[in-house]
């Protein structure tokens, strides 16, 4: 099961920061999940929200839309840990040769999809990337213009509120997006979902909200592992990687004992 660090190791450092990405890498994560927004002049900014204020130290009070600022203005800002605001092209250059990146496109912008796809193609190692979205439009654009980049359909409560019919039916969403990776909220994963996914040849990577996993996370990981889920976007990548290593060691110990008994 892949360990996917949700916005980096967000419990060890500020989310979507270089420090969080480095902590995820050093903690044994297989992949880093991060979010991108589009600046006014067409750059992919790594930020979950569409406005500043949550993780950024603003020089003057107020909340600013990322889409209203250009790269020069955004580059002057600092995250609350003192780091400069990260851009996707920078993080790809720094991390994509060391760890897989799961890039979530926020919103329905095909322009942002184009910018993201181009950055991945320019890097060259397309197997290092997975691009995901809750929205159909960017995924269809990527299918048509960057078909070699793996795509994932994100699924959660918000999908049931959308206007597009694809949000009501995961198989339709997956078909229209040309995706092979289904990325549902972990609480919706069960035996039936996994049976349907296997029948359709999907990979399943669950995700957990930022407020999730605080209690009973090992029970969740045990359940997902039993279902043979392909990966989890977790808020505790270091702990999950260590837990998986412990499970693997225990399985090897049991196999060794079984071999000794048979002999």
C-alpha positions as CSV (number, residue, x, y, z in Angstrom):
1,X,0.0,0.0,0.0
2,X,1.5,3.3,-1.1
3,X,2.0,5.9,1.7
4,X,0.8,9.2,0.2
5,X,1.7,12.3,2.3
6,X,-1.4,14.6,2.4
7,X,-0.1,18.1,1.7
8,X,3.3,16.7,2.7
9,X,3.8,15.6,6.3
10,X,1.3,18.2,7.5
11,X,1.6,17.2,11.2
12,X,5.3,17.8,11.2
13,X,5.5,21.0,9.2
14,X,3.1,23.6,7.7
15,X,1.0,22.0,4.9
16,X,2.2,22.3,1.3
17,X,5.6,23.6,2.3
18,X,9.1,22.5,1.4
19,X,9.6,21.5,5.0
20,X,6.5,19.3,4.9
21,X,7.6,17.7,1.6
22,X,11.1,17.0,2.9
23,X,9.7,15.5,6.1
24,X,7.4,13.2,4.1
25,X,10.4,12.1,1.9
26,X,12.6,11.4,5.0
27,X,9.7,9.7,6.8
28,X,9.3,7.0,4.2
29,X,6.4,8.2,2.1
30,X,6.0,6.8,-1.4
31,X,4.3,9.9,-2.8
32,X,3.6,13.5,-1.8
33,X,0.1,15.0,-2.4
34,X,0.0,18.7,-3.1
35,X,-2.5,21.2,-4.3
36,X,-2.2,23.9,-7.1
37,X,-4.0,27.1,-7.8
38,X,-3.6,29.5,-10.8
39,X,-2.0,32.9,-10.4
40,X,-3.2,35.9,-12.4
41,X,-0.3,35.5,-14.9
42,X,-0.8,31.7,-15.4
43,X,1.6,30.1,-12.9
44,X,0.8,27.1,-10.8
45,X,1.0,28.0,-7.1
46,X,1.1,25.3,-4.4
47,X,-1.7,26.2,-2.1
48,X,-4.9,24.4,-1.0
49,X,-7.2,27.4,-0.6
50,X,-7.9,29.8,-3.4
51,X,-7.0,32.7,-1.2
52,X,-4.1,33.6,1.1
53,X,-4.2,33.9,4.8
54,X,-4.4,30.4,6.1
55,X,-0.7,29.5,5.8
56,X,0.8,32.8,4.6
57,X,2.0,35.7,6.6
58,X,0.4,38.7,4.9
59,X,2.2,42.1,5.2
60,X,-1.2,43.8,5.7
61,X,-4.4,42.4,7.1
62,X,-6.9,40.8,4.8
63,X,-7.5,37.9,2.5
64,X,-6.3,37.9,-1.0
65,X,-7.3,35.7,-3.9
66,X,-4.3,33.9,-5.5
67,X,-5.9,34.5,-8.9
68,X,-5.6,38.3,-8.4
69,X,-1.8,38.2,-7.9
70,X,1.0,37.6,-10.3
71,X,4.2,35.5,-9.7
72,X,6.3,38.5,-8.7
73,X,3.8,39.6,-6.1
74,X,3.4,36.0,-4.7
75,X,7.1,35.4,-4.6
76,X,7.5,38.3,-2.1
77,X,5.2,36.5,0.4
78,X,6.3,34.0,3.0
79,X,4.6,31.0,4.6
80,X,4.2,31.2,8.3
81,X,7.4,29.1,8.7
82,X,9.4,31.7,6.8
83,X,9.7,29.8,3.6
84,X,8.8,31.5,0.3
85,X,5.5,30.6,-1.3
86,X,6.2,27.4,-3.4
87,X,5.4,27.2,-7.1
88,X,4.9,23.9,-8.9
89,X,7.8,24.1,-11.3
90,X,10.2,24.7,-8.4
91,X,8.9,21.8,-6.4
92,X,9.0,19.5,-9.4
93,X,12.6,20.4,-10.0
94,X,13.5,19.8,-6.3
95,X,11.5,16.6,-5.6
96,X,10.2,14.7,-8.6
97,X,13.5,12.8,-9.1
98,X,13.3,11.7,-5.4
99,X,9.7,10.9,-4.8
100,X,6.4,10.6,-6.7
101,X,4.1,13.6,-6.8
102,X,0.3,13.6,-6.7
103,X,-0.8,17.0,-7.9
104,X,-4.4,18.0,-7.2
105,X,-5.8,20.6,-9.5
106,X,-8.2,22.8,-7.6
107,X,-11.2,24.1,-9.4
108,X,-12.3,23.5,-13.0
109,X,-9.6,25.5,-14.8
110,X,-8.3,23.9,-18.0
111,X,-5.6,26.6,-18.1
112,X,-4.3,25.3,-14.8
113,X,-4.5,21.7,-16.2
114,X,-2.4,22.9,-19.2
115,X,0.2,24.6,-17.0
116,X,0.5,21.5,-14.8
117,X,0.7,19.1,-17.6
118,X,3.4,21.1,-19.4
119,X,5.5,21.3,-16.2
120,X,5.3,17.5,-15.8
121,X,6.1,16.9,-19.5
122,X,9.1,19.3,-19.4
123,X,10.4,17.4,-16.4
124,X,10.5,14.3,-18.5
125,X,9.8,11.5,-15.9
126,X,6.1,11.1,-16.4
127,X,5.9,8.0,-14.2
128,X,6.7,10.3,-11.2
129,X,3.3,12.1,-11.5
130,X,-0.3,11.5,-10.8
131,X,-2.7,14.4,-11.5
132,X,-6.0,14.3,-9.6
133,X,-9.2,16.5,-9.5
134,X,-12.7,16.5,-8.1
135,X,-13.7,18.2,-11.3
136,X,-14.2,16.7,-14.8
137,X,-13.0,19.5,-17.0
138,X,-9.3,19.5,-16.1
139,X,-9.1,15.7,-16.3
140,X,-10.7,15.6,-19.7
141,X,-8.3,18.4,-20.9
142,X,-5.4,16.3,-19.6
143,X,-6.8,13.2,-21.3
144,X,-6.9,15.0,-24.6
145,X,-3.6,17.0,-24.4
146,X,-1.4,15.1,-22.0
147,X,-2.6,11.5,-22.3
148,X,0.6,10.0,-21.0
149,X,0.2,11.5,-17.5
150,X,-1.7,9.3,-15.1
151,X,-5.0,10.8,-13.9
152,X,-7.1,10.2,-10.9
153,X,-10.8,11.0,-10.1
154,X,-11.2,12.4,-6.6
155,X,-14.4,11.5,-4.9
156,X,-16.1,12.8,-1.7
157,X,-19.2,14.5,-0.3
158,X,-18.7,17.5,-2.6
159,X,-19.2,15.3,-5.7
160,X,-22.8,14.7,-4.7
161,X,-23.5,18.5,-4.8
162,X,-22.2,19.2,-8.3
163,X,-24.2,20.0,-11.4
164,X,-22.4,17.6,-13.7
165,X,-24.0,14.1,-13.8
166,X,-20.6,12.5,-13.7
167,X,-20.3,13.5,-10.0
168,X,-23.2,11.2,-9.2
169,X,-21.7,8.1,-10.8
170,X,-18.0,7.2,-10.3
171,X,-17.9,4.8,-13.3
172,X,-19.2,7.6,-15.5
173,X,-16.7,10.1,-14.0
174,X,-13.9,7.6,-14.6
175,X,-14.9,6.8,-18.1
176,X,-15.3,10.4,-19.2
177,X,-11.9,11.4,-17.6
178,X,-10.2,8.3,-19.1
179,X,-8.8,7.6,-15.6
180,X,-7.6,4.3,-14.2
181,X,-7.1,5.6,-10.6
182,X,-10.1,6.2,-8.3
183,X,-9.4,8.4,-5.3
184,X,-12.3,8.2,-2.9
185,X,-12.5,9.5,0.7
186,X,-11.4,6.5,2.9
187,X,-14.6,6.2,4.8
188,X,-16.5,5.2,1.7
189,X,-14.1,2.3,0.8
190,X,-15.6,-1.1,1.5
191,X,-15.5,-4.6,0.0
192,X,-18.1,-3.8,-2.6
193,X,-16.2,-0.7,-3.9
194,X,-13.0,-2.8,-4.1
195,X,-14.8,-5.6,-5.9
196,X,-16.1,-3.1,-8.4
197,X,-12.7,-1.4,-8.8
198,X,-11.0,-4.7,-9.4
199,X,-13.6,-5.7,-12.0
200,X,-13.0,-2.5,-13.9
201,X,-9.2,-2.6,-13.5
202,X,-9.0,0.5,-11.3
203,X,-6.4,1.3,-8.8
204,X,-7.8,2.8,-5.5
205,X,-6.0,5.4,-3.5
206,X,-8.1,6.5,-0.5
207,X,-7.7,9.9,1.2
208,X,-8.5,11.2,4.6
209,X,-9.6,14.8,5.5
210,X,-7.2,17.0,7.5
211,X,-9.2,16.4,10.6
212,X,-9.3,12.6,10.1
213,X,-7.1,9.8,11.5
214,X,-6.5,11.5,14.8
215,X,-8.0,8.5,16.6
216,X,-7.9,4.8,15.5
217,X,-5.7,5.3,12.5
218,X,-4.0,1.9,12.8
219,X,-7.4,0.3,12.7
220,X,-8.2,2.2,9.5
221,X,-4.8,1.2,8.0
222,X,-5.5,-2.4,8.9
223,X,-8.9,-2.4,7.3
224,X,-7.7,-0.8,4.1
225,X,-4.7,-3.2,3.9
226,X,-7.1,-6.1,4.3
227,X,-9.2,-4.7,1.4
228,X,-6.0,-4.5,-0.7
229,X,-6.4,-0.8,-1.3
230,X,-3.5,0.5,-3.4
231,X,-2.6,3.5,-1.3
232,X,-3.8,6.1,1.2
233,X,-3.4,9.8,1.3
234,X,-2.6,10.1,5.0
235,X,-1.9,12.9,7.5
236,X,0.6,10.6,9.2
237,X,3.0,9.4,6.5
238,X,5.9,8.7,8.9
239,X,3.8,6.7,11.3
240,X,2.0,4.8,8.5
241,X,5.3,3.9,6.8
242,X,6.7,2.6,10.1
243,X,3.4,0.6,10.7
244,X,3.6,-1.0,7.3
245,X,7.2,-1.9,7.9
246,X,6.2,-3.5,11.2
247,X,3.4,-5.5,9.5
248,X,5.8,-6.7,6.8
249,X,8.4,-7.8,9.3
250,X,5.7,-9.7,11.3
251,X,4.5,-11.4,8.1
252,X,8.1,-12.4,7.3
253,X,8.6,-13.7,10.8
254,X,5.4,-15.8,10.6
255,X,6.5,-17.2,7.2
256,X,9.9,-18.1,8.6
257,X,8.4,-19.9,11.5
258,X,6.0,-21.8,9.2
259,X,8.9,-22.9,7.0
260,X,10.9,-24.1,10.1
261,X,7.9,-26.0,11.4
262,X,7.4,-27.7,8.0
263,X,11.0,-28.7,7.9
